[in-house]
Structures are given as structure tokens and as C-alpha cells.
Amino acid sequence: MTKTQDYAEKTKAHIDQIAGEIEKLQARTDKVMEELRAEYDRKLREISDEYDRKLQDLHGSEQDMGKKIEKIRIAGSGAFEEMKAGADLAIADMKNAAARAKDKFKEV
């Protein structure tokens, strides 16, 4: 074998070794990316479910307030003050729940 052929074979062996290392790195990168995508999807579903629950709670509170408002409309004067106090508390609770939900949405 000539020096040129010997050198070419050694160089090819080095290139093949480096190519093998690149393939291993690519496989590890692909695995990590797959795991990250799965974690991202899981976390996204978790956050989405949480926000859906919070929004449903807010809609439920809104409906409850509508019922209380209707009761206030038909209540006699004696019951009015008691119902008004309850409605005021419910409104404050709704505002706080909406503010907390809004703050949570800002975090994401």
C-alpha cells in the first residue's frame, strides 16, 4: 500500500468514527426532543384543564348571581337587606375569583 492509500484509509476511518458519533448524538437529541414534546403536551393539557375548570366555576358563579338578583327583585323589604348582604358577598367573591383567574392567565 502506498502512503497515499494508507493515509486515505486512516482518514476515512476517522470520518466514519465521527459520523458514528454524530449519529449517536442525533439519536440522543431525537429522544430528548420527543420527551420534551411529550412533557410540553402533558403540561399544556394540565393547564388547559385547570383554566377550563376555573372558567366553568366563574360561569357557575355568574348564574348563581343571576338567581340571587331575581330573588332580590321579588323579595319583600325585610328580606331585601339580608339578601343584599349575601349578594354583595357573592359579587366580591366573583370579583376575587375572576382576578385570580386573570392573574393565572398572565403567568402562562
Protein Blocks (a to p, Z undefined) as FASTA:
>chain_A
ZZklmmmmmmmmmmmmmmmmmmmmmmmmmmmmmmmmmmmmmmmmmmmmmmmmmmmmmmmm
mmmmmmmmmmmmmpcfklmmmmmmmmmmmmmmmmmmmmmmmmmmmmZZ
